[in-house]
Amino acid sequence: MTHPYSIYVWQPSLSPTGEGRWIEPVQAYTQEYALYVAGLIHNDTRSVIKVVRYGLTIQWYPDAHAVELVEKQIARQREHPREPRTPVWAE
């Protein structure tokens, strides 16, 4: 880790059988810059975002409840992974 602050953006699944994931597009040296950039990203995209420092979440966008729902969804996906289906044309 080169920077103490990381900004994670929730990327939902692109298909019904896929899994969503957190992506880390930005790292920052200062808390002020990390919160500023996360706010800009949220205002522009309306994405669910969390700002993390050394593994501890320090800020959520739009709120903590949205991040909790995403984390529960990730946990459910890991507990009950979906098996890939054979495409109709391959049967």
N, C-alpha and C positions, 0 to 999 in steps of 0.2 A: 504494500500500500504506500503510495507516494504522497497522498494528501489525506489529512485527517477527516475531511467531510466528504460524504458521497451522497449523490442525489439519485434515487431510484424511481423509475416510472413504471407503473403497471401496464404490461402489454397483454391484453386479453387473448384468449385462444382465437386463432384464425379459422378453426373448424370446430364442429360439434364434438369431435373425438379428441381434439388437441388439448394441450394444457397452457394456461396462461403463465406468465413469468414476470419477474422484476428484471428490468434492464437498467444498467448504470451508464447513462450518457455523459455525466459530468462529475468531476471531482473538484474540490475547492480547498484552498488553504485556510480561509477564515469563515467563521460562522455567519457573519454578515453577508458575505458574498454568496455563500451556499443558500441562505434563506432568500436572498434577492433573486437569484437565478431560478430557484424552485418556484417562487411566486410568479415570475415571468412565464415559465413553462406552463404552470397551471392556468394562468389567465388566458394564455394563447390556445391551449389544447383541452382544457377541462379534464385532464387526466388525474388519476389517483397517484399521488406522489408522496414519498417520505424522504426526509433528510436524516442521514445517519452519521454518527460520529463514533468510530471504534466499535461498531456493532450495536450501539444504543440509538434508538430513534428519538430525535429531539424535536421534530416538527412534522406535521401531517397536512396534506392538502387533499381534499377540501376539509376533512376533519378526521379525528381518530377513529370514529365509527366506520368510515369508509375503508380505512386501512385494515381494521379488524375483520370486516367482511371479506376482504381480499385474502387475508391470511387464513381464514376459515376455509375459503374455497380451495386454497393451495393444499391445506391439510386433508380435505376430503378427496382431492385428486390423488394425493399420495397414498391414502388408505385404500382407495378403490380405483386403481388404474383401469382404464377401459382397454379392452383388447382390440387390436386393429381388425377391422372388418375386411373381408375379401371383396373387391369391387365386383359389381354385377357382371361386368363384361369379362371378368377372369374366371367366373364359375363354369 
